[in-house]
Amino acid sequence: MGGTYGSALCPLSAAHACPDAVGEIVEVAGEEEARALEGVVDVEVLREPGKRLKGVTGSFARGAHVCAVGTSQDEALRRAQEGVRKLSFTVRSDGMAARHEALASTG
């Protein structure tokens, strides 16, 4: 998988944000900061404010993704992961995701 960075073909990688919460998204922050990082070529927020989260139930529960290029696949992945770390989701919680509820009930 590759992408263009400047005029050169470069390795491309993606990283995903998966908010593990149950409730309504109030705010998504950090999108512009993620876009500003070197090598980041795409930031897409998949779950906007007002949408409901049901915890991490599978790949369709992803909240956002960041794609980045680099001189190597490892560098591209590091840049994409750094972009994801810039994102934050504020969620008005209805409770914990099921797997956390199960842990809480045993302790």
Secondary structure, DSSP 8 states (H G I E B T S, - for coil): -EEEETTEEEEEEEEEE----EEEEEEEE-HHHHHTSTTEEEEEESS-TT-EEE---SGGG--EEEEEE-SSHHHHHHHHHHHHHH-EEEEEEEE--HHHHHHHHH-
